[in-house]
Amino acid sequence: MKLLFLLLLTWNVISFLIMGIDKFKAKHNKQRISEKNLLLCSLLMGSVGIGFGMMAFRHKTQKMKFKVLVPVTFIINAAAVYALFYYNIV
């Protein structure tokens, strides 16, 4: 259980940093991280990090795709974690 928590925490910190990196790249006209990859990070248990990254860096907050899909992926992630604990998989 502690390992799962550590993995989730680490991945969400990385997801948060990825949003910051993409915002930095946007400001400096560098090659960006694709929206598909950002949303994939969110879907793969990084929705909290992506969501906090959106707020902290004010990045992708006007994009309807992110306004809708990041909360949806959070619900999916929460349901997956709940199922893991409910069915004693972890």
Secondary structure by P-SEA (a helix, b strand, c coil): caaaaaaaaaaaaaaaaaaaaaaaaaaaccccccaaaaaaaaaacaaaaaaaaaaaacccccccccccaaaaaaaaaaaaaaaaaaaccc
